[in-house]
Amino acid sequence: MSYLIDTDRLPMTCEDSLIAATALHHAHTIVTRDLSHFKHADVPALDPTAL
């Protein structure tokens, strides 16, 4: 099941929102191959394939 949350007209799934919130709360960096999911979440994110 996937829900979309409209933040500034940019949809973010509920799952991605929970991941971003958890990373922000614990001051962690998200490691993902698809940075577009988090580019507007104001959370540090890293693509391991770009290293």
Sequence and secondary structure as in RCSB ss.txt:
>XXXX:A:sequence
MSYLIDTDRLPMTCEDSLIAATALHHAHTIVTRDLSHFKHADVPALDPTAL
>XXXX:A:secstr
   EEEETTEEEEHHHHHHHHHHHHTT  EE S GGGTTTTT  EE GGG 
